[in-house]
Amino acid sequence: MALSPISLQTTSPIIPFNIDGVLLRSSNPLPRARQTLTALQRLRIPFILLTNGGGKLERDRVAELSHILSVPISPSMFIQSHTPFADLVDSTIPGEDPKTPLKDKAILVTGGDGERCRKVAEDYGFKNVIIPADIITSCPSLWPFTSPQNYSSHARPLPLPIYTPSLGLPPSPSTSAPNKYLQIHSIFIYNDPRDWALDTQILLDILLSDSGILGTQNPGRQPAQQVPLYFSNPDLHWAAQYHLPRLGQGGFQAAFKGVWDAATEGKVPLQYTLIGKPSQPTFEFAEKRLVAHRNELLGIASRSEGDGGAGLRKVYMVGDNPESDIAGGKRYRSPLGSRWDTLLVKSGVYSGGDPAHTPNAIVDDVWDAVEWALDQEGWLDGVKLEPIPRSEGEAIQTPVRWGPTVERQAAEVPQDVGAR
């Protein structure tokens, strides 16, 4: 039975995939991941990669994934946990000068290796990005349990000094005079923090400060208005190379909330914005990308017949984490009216038992998930078709067949490429 990529264009389902635990394990492709994506591209079935990982430029990560999976992927098909932060570049902060967008103000970005996340934020358009390395090298006494030399290779000079009492009376941010000291206007957690202790101390200092002026403190340690704080990933666990799940950014978030509650004696709730799966804003962002990619794939992106998402009838979210992939897909309420079903694979965080959030189906791997989705759409008519194995770098020239009978074997790939 042949599936025609022409006749199936306008009625095809759309499939967002998680990456780690679905397509990759660390830097290695999971069995049948390559065959699955290759088959979808040959059939012109739209898909995107939706991950709670991050910490790199989208174009760099896409290049890595294309190499690892031997499948061409474009940045328009790829969303990291922090990708939606790009939409905040021209935003303003309530109570501050509405004529000055956030991109022109000092922000703190933390997480990831070295200054990679700083470069990501700058690539989005933020012009004044501070990272913890800049602060600890400028003021080593801020956290005496580490050596500033550990951070000097990726630290930059601060644009303004950190306030200390030796510099005179504390500044008053309410005056119209330009501030002479470092003031952080927003805090962004782009990726898993590498030094939880240092980052916890810096975040606490900023949130308990007077309007984000580092080195100051509000009376009673109870700020009237906290500096905006953004987390990009609620995952407590993620699937890495180790055989058991590892703590993720959600672990840092839980730890910091505990410190905050202790520091404020539980009198001031921590105010923050959380994006990443399973949040509604992240799935809305992903749906916009799905529509754009679908129209681009079908050649209607710049033509009048672009339907604005009206043809986005059915979406199948494929993931390995019940708490993020499955919960997000089940809770999502599409402004476009599309229906989201969820498929849980056993190749990552979830390995068996009753999941916290029940998916539409539980399957072994990504190939079985796509086969289940196509069968639901009536494309297979109950026929089991088998995938065609291919070696590293070899293109598939024969018609794609679908099914579970191929030997499951992961090809060797470079081990120095990280994955989330």
WORA-V675019 format. One record per residue. RES is the residue in one small letter. SS is DSSP state (H for helix, E for strand, L for the rest). Layout:
res=RES ss=SS
res=RES ss=SS
This chain:
res=m ss=L
res=a ss=L
res=l ss=L
res=s ss=L
res=p ss=L
res=i ss=L
res=s ss=L
res=l ss=L
res=q ss=L
res=t ss=L
res=t ss=L
res=s ss=L
res=p ss=L
res=i ss=E
res=i ss=E
res=p ss=E
res=f ss=E
res=n ss=L
res=i ss=L
res=d ss=E
res=g ss=L
res=v ss=L
res=l ss=L
res=l ss=E
res=r ss=E
res=s ss=L
res=s ss=L
res=n ss=E
res=p ss=E
res=l ss=L
res=p ss=L
res=r ss=L
res=a ss=H
res=r ss=H
res=q ss=H
res=t ss=H
res=l ss=H
res=t ss=H
res=a ss=H
res=l ss=H
res=q ss=H
res=r ss=H
res=l ss=L
res=r ss=L
res=i ss=L
res=p ss=L
res=f ss=E
res=i ss=E
res=l ss=E
res=l ss=E
res=t ss=L
res=n ss=L
res=g ss=L
res=g ss=L
res=g ss=L
res=k ss=L
res=l ss=L
res=e ss=H
res=r ss=H
res=d ss=H
res=r ss=H
res=v ss=H
res=a ss=H
res=e ss=H
res=l ss=H
res=s ss=H
res=h ss=H
res=i ss=H
res=l ss=H
res=s ss=L
res=v ss=L
res=p ss=L
res=i ss=L
res=s ss=L
res=p ss=H
res=s ss=H
res=m ss=H
res=f ss=E
res=i ss=E
res=q ss=L
res=s ss=L
res=h ss=L
res=t ss=H
res=p ss=H
res=f ss=H
res=a ss=H
res=d ss=H
res=l ss=H
res=v ss=L
res=d ss=L
res=s ss=L
res=t ss=L
res=i ss=L
res=p ss=L
res=g ss=L
res=e ss=L
res=d ss=L
res=p ss=L
res=k ss=L
res=t ss=L
res=p ss=L
res=l ss=H
res=k ss=H
res=d ss=H
res=k ss=L
res=a ss=E
res=i ss=E
res=l ss=E
res=v ss=E
res=t ss=E
res=g ss=L
res=g ss=L
res=d ss=L
res=g ss=L
res=e ss=L
res=r ss=H
res=c ss=H
res=r ss=H
res=k ss=H
res=v ss=H
res=a ss=H
res=e ss=H
res=d ss=H
res=y ss=H
res=g ss=L
res=f ss=L
res=k ss=L
res=n ss=E
res=v ss=E
res=i ss=E
res=i ss=L
res=p ss=H
res=a ss=H
res=d ss=H
res=i ss=H
res=i ss=H
res=t ss=H
res=s ss=H
res=c ss=L
res=p ss=H
res=s ss=H
res=l ss=H
res=w ss=L
res=p ss=L
res=f ss=L
res=t ss=L
res=s ss=L
res=p ss=H
res=q ss=H
res=n ss=H
res=y ss=L
res=s ss=H
res=s ss=H
res=h ss=H
res=a ss=L
res=r ss=L
res=p ss=L
res=l ss=L
res=p ss=L
res=l ss=L
res=p ss=E
res=i ss=L
res=y ss=L
res=t ss=L
res=p ss=H
res=s ss=H
res=l ss=H
res=g ss=L
res=l ss=L
res=p ss=L
res=p ss=L
res=s ss=L
res=p ss=L
res=s ss=L
res=t ss=L
res=s ss=L
res=a ss=L
res=p ss=L
res=n ss=L
res=k ss=L
res=y ss=E
res=l ss=L
res=q ss=E
res=i ss=L
res=h ss=L
res=s ss=E
res=i ss=E
res=f ss=E
res=i ss=E
res=y ss=L
res=n ss=L
res=d ss=L
res=p ss=L
res=r ss=L
res=d ss=L
res=w ss=H
res=a ss=H
res=l ss=H
res=d ss=H
res=t ss=H
res=q ss=H
res=i ss=H
res=l ss=H
res=l ss=H
res=d ss=H
res=i ss=H
res=l ss=H
res=l ss=L
res=s ss=L
res=d ss=E
res=s ss=L
res=g ss=L
res=i ss=E
res=l ss=L
res=g ss=L
res=t ss=L
res=q ss=L
res=n ss=L
res=p ss=H
res=g ss=H
res=r ss=H
res=q ss=L
res=p ss=L
res=a ss=L
res=q ss=L
res=q ss=L
res=v ss=L
res=p ss=E
res=l ss=E
res=y ss=E
res=f ss=E
res=s ss=L
res=n ss=L
res=p ss=L
res=d ss=L
res=l ss=L
res=h ss=E
res=w ss=E
res=a ss=L
res=a ss=L
res=q ss=L
res=y ss=L
res=h ss=L
res=l ss=L
res=p ss=L
res=r ss=E
res=l ss=E
res=g ss=L
res=q ss=H
res=g ss=H
res=g ss=H
res=f ss=H
res=q ss=H
res=a ss=H
res=a ss=H
res=f ss=H
res=k ss=H
res=g ss=H
res=v ss=H
res=w ss=H
res=d ss=H
res=a ss=H
res=a ss=H
res=t ss=L
res=e ss=L
res=g ss=L
res=k ss=L
res=v ss=L
res=p ss=L
res=l ss=L
res=q ss=L
res=y ss=L
res=t ss=E
res=l ss=E
res=i ss=L
res=g ss=L
res=k ss=L
res=p ss=L
res=s ss=L
res=q ss=H
res=p ss=H
res=t ss=H
res=f ss=H
res=e ss=H
res=f ss=H
res=a ss=H
res=e ss=H
res=k ss=H
res=r ss=H
res=l ss=H
res=v ss=H
res=a ss=H
res=h ss=H
res=r ss=H
res=n ss=H
res=e ss=H
res=l ss=H
res=l ss=L
res=g ss=L
res=i ss=L
res=a ss=L
res=s ss=L
res=r ss=L
res=s ss=L
res=e ss=L
res=g ss=L
res=d ss=L
res=g ss=L
res=g ss=L
res=a ss=L
res=g ss=L
res=l ss=L
res=r ss=L
res=k ss=E
res=v ss=E
res=y ss=E
res=m ss=E
res=v ss=E
res=g ss=E
res=d ss=L
res=n ss=L
res=p ss=H
res=e ss=H
res=s ss=H
res=d ss=H
res=i ss=H
res=a ss=H
res=g ss=H
res=g ss=H
res=k ss=H
res=r ss=H
res=y ss=L
res=r ss=L
res=s ss=L
res=p ss=L
res=l ss=L
res=g ss=L
res=s ss=L
res=r ss=E
res=w ss=E
res=d ss=E
res=t ss=E
res=l ss=E
res=l ss=E
res=v ss=E
res=k ss=L
res=s ss=L
res=g ss=L
res=v ss=L
res=y ss=L
res=s ss=L
res=g ss=L
res=g ss=L
res=d ss=L
res=p ss=L
res=a ss=L
res=h ss=L
res=t ss=L
res=p ss=L
res=n ss=L
res=a ss=E
res=i ss=E
res=v ss=E
res=d ss=L
res=d ss=L
res=v ss=H
res=w ss=H
res=d ss=H
res=a ss=H
res=v ss=H
res=e ss=H
res=w ss=H
res=a ss=H
res=l ss=H
res=d ss=H
res=q ss=H
res=e ss=L
res=g ss=L
res=w ss=L
res=l ss=L
res=d ss=L
res=g ss=L
res=v ss=L
res=k ss=L
res=l ss=L
res=e ss=L
res=p ss=L
res=i ss=L
res=p ss=L
res=r ss=L
res=s ss=L
res=e ss=L
res=g ss=L
res=e ss=L
res=a ss=L
res=i ss=L
res=q ss=L
res=t ss=L
res=p ss=L
res=v ss=L
res=r ss=L
res=w ss=L
res=g ss=L
res=p ss=L
res=t ss=L
res=v ss=L
res=e ss=L
res=r ss=L
res=q ss=L
res=a ss=L
res=a ss=L
res=e ss=L
res=v ss=L
res=p ss=L
res=q ss=L
res=d ss=L
res=v ss=L
res=g ss=L
res=a ss=L
res=r ss=L
